[in-house]
Amino acid sequence: MKTVVRQRWLESERGWGSRPDGSSYHLNMNDREAYIEEYWDRQPDSTPDEYSRPEGKPTLVDVDKKLYKEIKKSKNGVRKWRHEGH
């Protein structure tokens, strides 16, 4: 097992409210910050009808070797949705 940074995400949809939207996993806090910044840079200037946002504080979690390798190969982390079991 390897320890990584986990950031939970929350989806907001106009007229429907908010619901959990999975987590992103990062090798360190710098990667987490870069991942979030790149996410916001891709968003339009006005608030879209549906979007995700980081929720709460990041935590350290242990992940298996397969997920760790996936995170390590990524630019700044990977996103996993609720149905993926992470």
N, CA, C and O atoms as a MOPAC input file, in Angstrom:
PM7 MOZYME 1SCF
protein

 N      0.83100 1    -1.18500 1     0.00000 1
 C      0.00000 1     0.00000 1     0.00000 1
 C      0.87700 1     1.25200 1     0.00000 1
 O      1.93800 1     1.29000 1     0.62300 1
 N      0.40700 1     2.26700 1    -0.71200 1
 C      1.09300 1     3.55500 1    -0.77700 1
 C      0.13700 1     4.64200 1    -0.28600 1
 O     -1.07400 1     4.54900 1    -0.48400 1
 N      0.68700 1     5.66100 1     0.34700 1
 C     -0.12400 1     6.75900 1     0.85800 1
 C     -0.12900 1     7.90800 1    -0.14100 1
 O      0.92100 1     8.32700 1    -0.62800 1
 N     -1.33100 1     8.41500 1    -0.44000 1
 C     -1.50700 1     9.52500 1    -1.37500 1
 C     -2.50000 1    10.52500 1    -0.78500 1
 O     -3.09800 1    10.28400 1     0.26400 1
 N     -2.66100 1    11.63800 1    -1.47200 1
 C     -3.61100 1    12.67300 1    -1.07800 1
 C     -4.93800 1    12.42900 1    -1.80300 1
 O     -4.97000 1    12.25500 1    -3.02100 1
 N     -6.01600 1    12.42000 1    -1.04300 1
 C     -7.35300 1    12.25000 1    -1.61800 1
 C     -8.16000 1    13.53200 1    -1.41500 1
 O     -8.22100 1    14.07800 1    -0.31400 1
 N     -8.77900 1    14.00000 1    -2.50500 1
 C     -9.65400 1    15.16000 1    -2.44000 1
 C    -11.05400 1    14.73900 1    -2.88400 1
 O    -11.23500 1    14.27800 1    -4.01100 1
 N    -12.02500 1    14.89200 1    -2.01900 1
 C    -13.41800 1    14.60000 1    -2.40200 1
 C    -13.96300 1    15.75800 1    -3.23700 1
 O    -13.54600 1    16.90700 1    -3.08700 1
 N    -14.91700 1    15.41900 1    -4.13000 1
 C    -15.54400 1    16.40800 1    -5.00100 1
 C    -17.05700 1    16.35100 1    -4.82100 1
 O    -17.62500 1    15.31700 1    -4.46700 1
 N    -17.68900 1    17.49200 1    -5.07400 1
 C    -19.13300 1    17.62800 1    -4.96200 1
 C    -19.65000 1    18.20200 1    -6.28200 1
 O    -19.11000 1    19.18600 1    -6.78700 1
 N    -20.68300 1    17.59400 1    -6.83400 1
 C    -21.29000 1    18.08300 1    -8.07100 1
 C    -22.46200 1    18.98900 1    -7.72900 1
 O    -23.26300 1    18.67300 1    -6.84900 1
 N    -22.55800 1    20.10700 1    -8.42100 1
 C    -23.69100 1    21.01500 1    -8.27700 1
 C    -24.39000 1    21.10200 1    -9.61800 1
 O    -23.75200 1    21.28900 1   -10.65400 1
 N    -25.69700 1    20.96700 1    -9.59100 1
 C    -26.48200 1    21.05800 1   -10.81900 1
 C    -27.67000 1    21.98700 1   -10.56800 1
 O    -28.45700 1    21.78600 1    -9.64300 1
 N    -27.77400 1    23.00500 1   -11.41800 1
 C    -28.83600 1    23.99900 1   -11.27400 1
 C    -30.20100 1    23.30800 1   -11.26700 1
 O    -30.52000 1    22.52600 1   -12.16200 1
 N    -30.98300 1    23.60700 1   -10.26000 1
 C    -32.32100 1    23.04800 1   -10.15200 1
 C    -32.38000 1    21.69900 1    -9.44800 1
 O    -33.46500 1    21.24500 1    -9.08600 1
 N    -31.24500 1    21.05500 1    -9.24800 1
 C    -31.20700 1    19.73500 1    -8.61700 1
 C    -30.46800 1    19.73400 1    -7.28700 1
 O    -30.75200 1    18.91000 1    -6.41700 1
 N    -29.53100 1    20.64400 1    -7.12900 1
 C    -28.76900 1    20.67600 1    -5.88400 1
 C    -27.39300 1    20.06100 1    -6.03800 1
 O    -26.80200 1    20.07800 1    -7.11700 1
 N    -26.89200 1    19.51500 1    -4.93200 1
 C    -25.53400 1    18.96500 1    -4.89300 1
 C    -25.55000 1    17.50100 1    -4.49600 1
 O    -26.45500 1    17.03200 1    -3.80500 1
 N    -24.51300 1    16.78400 1    -4.95600 1
 C    -24.35800 1    15.37500 1    -4.58000 1
 C    -22.87500 1    14.99800 1    -4.69900 1
 O    -22.13100 1    15.62900 1    -5.45100 1
 N    -22.45500 1    13.98200 1    -3.96400 1
 C    -21.05000 1    13.55100 1    -4.04300 1
 C    -20.66600 1    13.21000 1    -5.48200 1
 O    -21.46700 1    12.65300 1    -6.23300 1
 N    -19.43800 1    13.54900 1    -5.85500 1
 C    -18.97900 1    13.32200 1    -7.22400 1
 C    -17.58500 1    12.70000 1    -7.25600 1
 O    -16.73200 1    13.10600 1    -8.04500 1
 N    -17.37000 1    11.73000 1    -6.40500 1
 C    -16.11400 1    10.99300 1    -6.43500 1
 C    -14.96900 1    11.72300 1    -5.75100 1
 O    -15.17100 1    12.65700 1    -4.97600 1
 N    -13.75800 1    11.26600 1    -6.06200 1
 C    -12.54500 1    11.79900 1    -5.44400 1
 C    -11.43700 1    11.87600 1    -6.47400 1
 O    -11.42600 1    11.13900 1    -7.46000 1
 N    -10.51000 1    12.77800 1    -6.23000 1
 C     -9.27700 1    12.78800 1    -7.01100 1
 C     -8.14600 1    12.35400 1    -6.08100 1
 O     -8.18800 1    12.58600 1    -4.87300 1
 N     -7.13200 1    11.71700 1    -6.67700 1
 C     -6.00400 1    11.17100 1    -5.92700 1
 C     -4.71400 1    11.74500 1    -6.49300 1
 O     -4.54200 1    11.83100 1    -7.70900 1
 N     -3.80500 1    12.14000 1    -5.59700 1
 C     -2.59400 1    12.86100 1    -5.98400 1
 C     -1.39600 1    12.35700 1    -5.17900 1
 O     -1.54300 1    11.90300 1    -4.04400 1
 N     -0.21500 1    12.44300 1    -5.78100 1
 C      0.99200 1    11.99900 1    -5.07700 1
 C      1.32400 1    12.89900 1    -3.90700 1
 O      1.88000 1    12.43900 1    -2.91000 1
 N      0.98800 1    14.18800 1    -4.01200 1
 C      1.31400 1    15.14000 1    -2.94800 1
 C      0.38400 1    16.35300 1    -3.04200 1
 O     -0.42900 1    16.44800 1    -3.96200 1
 N      0.50900 1    17.27300 1    -2.09300 1
 C     -0.35900 1    18.45100 1    -2.05000 1
 C     -0.11700 1    19.39600 1    -3.22500 1
 O     -1.05500 1    20.03200 1    -3.70500 1
 N      1.11100 1    19.49600 1    -3.68800 1
 C      1.38900 1    20.35200 1    -4.84400 1
 C      0.65500 1    19.84900 1    -6.07700 1
 O      0.09500 1    20.64300 1    -6.83300 1
 N      0.65400 1    18.53700 1    -6.28500 1
 C     -0.08100 1    17.96100 1    -7.41700 1
 C     -1.57500 1    18.21600 1    -7.27000 1
 O     -2.25300 1    18.51500 1    -8.25300 1
 N     -2.08800 1    18.10000 1    -6.05600 1
 C     -3.50700 1    18.37100 1    -5.80900 1
 C     -3.85100 1    19.80300 1    -6.19000 1
 O     -4.83700 1    20.04700 1    -6.88500 1
 N     -3.03900 1    20.74200 1    -5.73700 1
 C     -3.29700 1    22.15100 1    -6.03300 1
 C     -3.24300 1    22.42100 1    -7.53300 1
 O     -4.07900 1    23.15600 1    -8.05700 1
 N     -2.27400 1    21.83800 1    -8.22800 1
 C     -2.15700 1    22.02100 1    -9.67800 1
 C     -3.36100 1    21.39900 1   -10.39900 1
 O     -3.88200 1    21.97800 1   -11.35200 1
 N     -3.79700 1    20.23000 1    -9.94600 1
 C     -4.94400 1    19.54800 1   -10.54100 1
 C     -6.18900 1    20.41800 1   -10.42500 1
 O     -6.92200 1    20.58600 1   -11.40000 1
 N     -6.43200 1    20.96800 1    -9.24900 1
 C     -7.60200 1    21.81900 1    -9.02100 1
 C     -7.50700 1    23.09500 1    -9.85400 1
 O     -8.49600 1    23.52100 1   -10.45000 1
 N     -6.34600 1    23.69400 1    -9.90000 1
 C     -6.16400 1    24.91600 1   -10.69800 1
 C     -6.44200 1    24.64600 1   -12.17200 1
 O     -7.11600 1    25.43900 1   -12.83000 1
 N     -5.93000 1    23.53500 1   -12.69600 1
 C     -6.17600 1    23.18300 1   -14.09300 1
 C     -7.66200 1    22.91800 1   -14.33900 1
 O     -8.18900 1    23.26400 1   -15.39700 1
 N     -8.33300 1    22.30900 1   -13.37300 1
 C     -9.77300 1    22.06400 1   -13.49200 1
 C    -10.50400 1    23.39700 1   -13.64000 1
 O    -11.30500 1    23.56200 1   -14.56000 1
 N    -10.24000 1    24.34600 1   -12.74700 1
 C    -10.92700 1    25.64200 1   -12.81300 1
 C    -10.56100 1    26.41300 1   -14.07300 1
 O    -11.40100 1    27.13000 1   -14.61700 1
 N     -9.33600 1    26.28200 1   -14.54300 1
 C     -8.92200 1    26.96100 1   -15.78000 1
 C     -9.72000 1    26.47200 1   -16.98900 1
 O     -9.89900 1    27.21700 1   -17.95200 1
 N    -10.19900 1    25.23400 1   -16.94800 1
 C    -10.98600 1    24.67100 1   -18.05700 1
 C    -12.45900 1    25.07100 1   -18.00200 1
 O    -13.19600 1    24.84200 1   -18.96100 1
 N    -12.89000 1    25.65900 1   -16.90500 1
 C    -14.30300 1    26.02800 1   -16.74000 1
 C    -14.59000 1    27.36000 1   -17.43400 1
 O    -13.69900 1    28.19700 1   -17.57700 1
 N    -15.84000 1    27.54900 1   -17.86300 1
 C    -16.20300 1    28.82700 1   -18.49700 1
 C    -16.17900 1    29.97200 1   -17.48600 1
 O    -16.15500 1    29.74800 1   -16.27600 1
 N    -16.18500 1    31.19500 1   -18.00000 1
 C    -16.15700 1    32.37700 1   -17.12900 1
 C    -17.43600 1    32.53300 1   -16.31800 1
 O    -17.39200 1    33.02100 1   -15.18800 1
 N    -18.56800 1    32.13000 1   -16.87100 1
 C    -19.83100 1    32.20300 1   -16.12800 1
 C    -20.13900 1    30.83400 1   -15.52200 1
 O    -19.65800 1    29.81000 1   -16.00800 1
 N    -20.93100 1    30.82100 1   -14.47500 1
 C    -21.24400 1    29.57400 1   -13.77500 1
 C    -22.07100 1    28.65800 1   -14.67900 1
 O    -23.15100 1    29.04600 1   -15.12500 1
 N    -21.57600 1    27.44700 1   -14.95300 1
 C    -22.33700 1    26.51700 1   -15.79800 1
 C    -23.50600 1    25.90100 1   -15.02500 1
 O    -23.56700 1    25.99200 1   -13.79900 1
 N    -24.41800 1    25.28400 1   -15.74600 1
 C    -25.56600 1    24.63600 1   -15.10400 1
 C    -25.13500 1    23.45300 1   -14.24300 1
 O    -25.81100 1    23.10200 1   -13.27500 1
 N    -24.02100 1    22.84900 1   -14.59500 1
 C    -23.53400 1    21.68900 1   -13.85100 1
 C    -22.00500 1    21.75700 1   -13.76600 1
 O    -21.33200 1    21.99400 1   -14.77000 1
 N    -21.47300 1    21.55200 1   -12.58100 1
 C    -20.02900 1    21.56400 1   -12.39400 1
 C    -19.68500 1    20.84800 1   -11.08900 1
 O    -20.55100 1    20.63000 1   -10.24200 1
 N    -18.43100 1    20.49200 1   -10.94100 1
 C    -17.93600 1    19.88600 1    -9.70700 1
 C    -17.00400 1    20.85600 1    -9.01800 1
 O    -16.45600 1    21.76800 1    -9.63900 1
 N    -16.83200 1    20.64500 1    -7.72000 1
 C    -15.90200 1    21.47900 1    -6.96200 1
 C    -15.32100 1    20.63800 1    -5.82600 1
 O    -15.96200 1    19.69800 1    -5.35600 1
 N    -14.10800 1    20.97600 1    -5.38700 1
 C    -13.53900 1    20.25300 1    -4.25200 1
 C    -14.41200 1    20.44600 1    -3.01900 1
 O    -14.97700 1    21.51800 1    -2.79900 1
 N    -14.51000 1    19.39500 1    -2.22500 1
 C    -15.31700 1    19.44900 1    -1.00100 1
 C    -14.45100 1    19.09200 1     0.19800 1
 O    -13.81600 1    18.03800 1     0.22100 1
 N    -14.42800 1    19.95800 1     1.17700 1
 C    -13.70600 1    19.67100 1     2.41000 1
 C    -12.20200 1    19.69100 1     2.23600 1
 O    -11.66900 1    20.08400 1     1.19900 1
 N    -11.54200 1    19.25200 1     3.29100 1
 C    -10.08600 1    19.22900 1     3.31100 1
 C     -9.57400 1    17.91400 1     2.72200 1
 O    -10.23200 1    16.88000 1     2.84200 1
 N     -8.40400 1    17.95300 1     2.09000 1
 C     -7.81500 1    16.71300 1     1.58900 1
 C     -7.38600 1    15.81600 1     2.74400 1
 O     -7.11300 1    16.29000 1     3.84700 1
 N     -7.33100 1    14.52800 1     2.47800 1
 C     -6.89200 1    13.56000 1     3.48200 1
 C     -5.82500 1    12.65400 1     2.88400 1
 O     -5.71100 1    12.52900 1     1.66500 1
 N     -5.05900 1    12.03500 1     3.74200 1
 C     -4.09600 1    11.02700 1     3.30700 1
 C     -4.77400 1     9.67200 1     3.38500 1
 O     -5.40200 1     9.34000 1     4.39000 1
 N     -4.64400 1     8.88600 1     2.31700 1
 C     -5.24200 1     7.55800 1     2.27600 1
 C     -4.24600 1     6.57200 1     1.67200 1
 O     -3.36000 1     6.95700 1     0.90900 1
 N     -4.40100 1     5.31200 1     2.02000 1
 C     -3.60000 1     4.25200 1     1.42800 1
 C     -4.33400 1     3.70500 1     0.20900 1
 O     -5.54400 1     3.48500 1     0.25200 1
 N     -3.59700 1     3.48700 1    -0.87500 1
 C     -4.16800 1     2.92800 1    -2.09200 1
 C     -3.36000 1     1.70200 1    -2.51000 1
 O     -2.20800 1     1.53200 1    -2.11100 1
 N     -3.98600 1     0.85900 1    -3.31500 1
 C     -3.28000 1    -0.33000 1    -3.79400 1
 C     -2.26700 1     0.04300 1    -4.87600 1
 O     -2.24700 1     1.17500 1    -5.36100 1
 N     -1.43300 1    -0.92100 1    -5.24400 1
 C     -0.35900 1    -0.66600 1    -6.21100 1
 C     -0.89900 1    -0.23800 1    -7.57000 1
 O     -0.30600 1     0.61000 1    -8.23800 1
 N     -2.01200 1    -0.81700 1    -7.97700 1
 C     -2.58500 1    -0.49400 1    -9.29000 1
 C     -2.98000 1     0.98000 1    -9.36400 1
 O     -2.62300 1     1.66800 1   -10.32000 1
 N     -3.70500 1     1.46200 1    -8.37400 1
 C     -4.10700 1     2.87200 1    -8.37200 1
 C     -2.88600 1     3.77100 1    -8.21600 1
 O     -2.80900 1     4.81900 1    -8.85700 1
 N     -1.94500 1     3.38500 1    -7.38900 1
 C     -0.74900 1     4.19500 1    -7.20400 1
 C      0.00400 1     4.37100 1    -8.52700 1
 O      0.46300 1     5.47000 1    -8.83900 1
 N      0.12800 1     3.30300 1    -9.29200 1
 C      0.80800 1     3.38900 1   -10.59000 1
 C      0.05900 1     4.32400 1   -11.53000 1
 O      0.67300 1     5.09300 1   -12.26900 1
 N     -1.26100 1     4.25700 1   -11.49900 1
 C     -2.08300 1     5.13100 1   -12.33700 1
 C     -1.87100 1     6.59900 1   -11.95300 1
 O     -1.74300 1     7.46100 1   -12.82300 1
 N     -1.83500 1     6.87100 1   -10.67200 1
 C     -1.61100 1     8.23500 1   -10.18500 1
 C     -0.22200 1     8.71100 1   -10.60500 1
 O     -0.05000 1     9.83900 1   -11.06600 1
 N      0.75800 1     7.83500 1   -10.43900 1
 C      2.14800 1     8.18300 1   -10.74600 1
 C      2.33900 1     8.49100 1   -12.23700 1
 O      3.15600 1     9.34300 1   -12.58800 1
 N      1.60000 1     7.81200 1   -13.11000 1
 C      1.70000 1     8.03800 1   -14.54900 1
 C      0.98500 1     9.31400 1   -14.99000 1
 O      1.26400 1     9.84500 1   -16.06500 1
 N      0.07000 1     9.80100 1   -14.16500 1
 C     -0.73000 1    10.97500 1   -14.53400 1
 C      0.08500 1    12.25700 1   -14.38400 1
 O      1.17000 1    12.26000 1   -13.80200 1
 N     -0.46400 1    13.34100 1   -14.92000 1
 C      0.20900 1    14.63600 1   -14.80500 1
 C      0.17800 1    15.13800 1   -13.36200 1
 O      1.22400 1    15.44300 1   -12.78900 1
 N     -1.01600 1    15.22500 1   -12.77400 1
 C     -1.15400 1    15.73400 1   -11.40900 1
 C     -2.13800 1    14.94600 1   -10.56900 1
 O     -2.46900 1    15.36700 1    -9.46000 1
 N     -2.61000 1    13.82500 1   -11.05900 1
 C     -3.55900 1    13.03200 1   -10.29700 1
 C     -4.64100 1    12.44800 1   -11.18800 1
 O     -4.71900 1    12.75200 1   -12.37800 1
 N     -5.46700 1    11.61300 1   -10.59600 1
 C     -6.55500 1    10.97100 1   -11.33200 1
 C     -7.86700 1    11.16600 1   -10.57800 1
 O     -7.89500 1    11.31600 1    -9.35600 1
 N     -8.93100 1    11.15900 1   -11.33700 1
 C    -10.27000 1    11.30700 1   -10.76500 1
 C    -10.97200 1     9.96200 1   -10.83200 1
 O    -10.93800 1     9.28200 1   -11.85700 1
 N    -11.60300 1     9.58700 1    -9.74100 1
 C    -12.38500 1     8.35000 1    -9.67100 1
 C    -13.78400 1     8.71100 1    -9.20800 1
 O    -13.96300 1     9.45700 1    -8.24600 1
 N    -14.76400 1     8.17500 1    -9.90000 1
 C    -16.14000 1     8.46100 1    -9.54300 1
 C    -16.66900 1     7.39800 1    -8.59300 1
 O    -16.07800 1     6.32600 1    -8.46000 1
 N    -17.76100 1     7.69000 1    -7.94700 1
 C    -18.30200 1     6.81700 1    -6.88900 1
 C    -18.48100 1     5.37700 1    -7.34700 1
 O    -18.19600 1     4.44700 1    -6.59300 1
 N    -18.94400 1     5.18800 1    -8.55600 1
 C    -19.21100 1     3.82700 1    -9.03400 1
 C    -17.92100 1     3.01600 1    -9.25800 1
 O    -17.98800 1     1.80600 1    -9.47500 1
 N    -16.78000 1     3.65500 1    -9.20800 1
 C    -15.52300 1     2.94900 1    -9.40900 1
 C    -14.97900 1     2.33700 1    -8.12700 1
 O    -13.94500 1     1.66900 1    -8.14900 1
 N    -15.66400 1     2.55800 1    -7.01300 1
 C    -15.29600 1     1.89200 1    -5.76600 1
 C    -14.15800 1     2.50200 1    -4.98800 1
 O    -13.57800 1     1.83100 1    -4.13400 1
 N    -13.81900 1     3.74000 1    -5.24500 1
 C    -12.72400 1     4.40400 1    -4.49800 1
 C    -13.28000 1     5.46900 1    -3.60600 1
 O    -12.52600 1     6.13800 1    -2.89900 1

